[in-house]
Amino acid sequence: MAIETAREMIRESKKNARKALAIDDNVISSVLVQLDEWLSTERAAIFVEYEISGVKALTAQDVISAVKSQFNILVKTISASGRRYGLLPLF
């Protein structure tokens, strides 16, 4: 969906929907994009960030990497705490 389509949906909801969307016309928190198979997520992210100012594109791989990193930090912290208090390692 184009960002202008999302904005149009917001405007139209004020006229046609049972309950208007309570989103300022200039505020869209996230948009999920489905790509054609031939287009890489990395290339699409670069294109989006280049074409739309103020937008940060996140790929699924970005999210997975961030979660893995945070999980590893958590495991290391728990393991270090366990060693400090003489507890057995979790794994």
C-alpha positions in Angstrom: 0.0 0.0 0.0 1.3 3.4 -0.8 1.6 5.9 2.0 -0.8 8.2 0.2 -3.3 5.3 0.2 -3.0 5.0 3.9 -3.5 8.7 4.3 -6.6 8.6 2.0 -8.0 5.8 4.2 -7.7 8.0 7.2 -9.4 10.9 5.5 -12.2 8.8 4.1 -12.8 7.1 7.5 -13.9 10.5 8.8 -16.7 10.6 6.2 -17.7 7.0 5.6 -16.7 4.8 8.6 -19.0 4.0 11.6 -16.1 5.2 13.7 -13.4 7.5 12.2 -9.8 6.5 12.5 -8.3 8.5 15.4 -5.0 9.1 13.6 -3.7 12.5 12.5 -3.4 12.7 8.8 0.3 13.1 9.0 1.0 10.3 11.5 1.3 6.7 10.4 3.2 4.4 12.8 3.9 1.5 10.5 3.1 0.1 7.2 3.6 -3.6 6.2 4.8 -4.1 2.6 4.5 -7.3 0.6 7.2 -7.5 -2.1 7.4 -9.3 -5.4 9.6 -12.3 -5.2 12.3 -10.8 -7.4 12.8 -7.7 -5.1 15.1 -8.1 -2.0 14.0 -6.7 1.3 17.3 -4.9 1.7 16.8 -3.1 -1.7 13.2 -2.2 -0.9 14.2 -0.8 2.5 16.9 1.4 0.9 14.4 2.6 -1.7 11.7 3.4 0.9 14.2 5.3 3.1 15.5 7.3 0.1 12.1 8.1 -1.3 10.2 9.0 1.9 11.9 11.5 4.2 11.8 10.7 7.9 11.0 7.0 7.4 13.0 4.2 8.9 12.5 0.9 7.0 12.9 -2.3 9.1 13.2 -5.7 7.4 12.3 -9.0 9.1 16.0 -9.8 9.3 16.6 -6.5 11.2 14.0 -7.4 13.7 15.3 -11.0 14.1 18.9 -9.7 14.6 17.8 -7.2 17.2 15.9 -9.9 19.1 18.8 -12.3 19.0 21.2 -9.7 20.3 18.9 -8.7 23.2 18.3 -12.4 24.0 22.1 -13.1 24.0 22.7 -10.2 26.4 19.9 -11.5 28.7 21.3 -15.0 28.7 24.8 -13.8 29.5 23.5 -11.6 32.3 21.5 -14.5 33.8 24.5 -16.8 33.5 26.9 -14.3 35.1 24.4 -13.8 38.0 24.1 -17.5 38.4 27.9 -18.0 38.6 28.2 -15.1 41.0 25.7 -16.7 43.4 27.0 -20.3 42.9 24.0 -21.5 40.9 24.1 -24.1 38.1 24.1 -22.8 34.5 20.8 -22.8 32.7 22.1 -24.6 29.6 
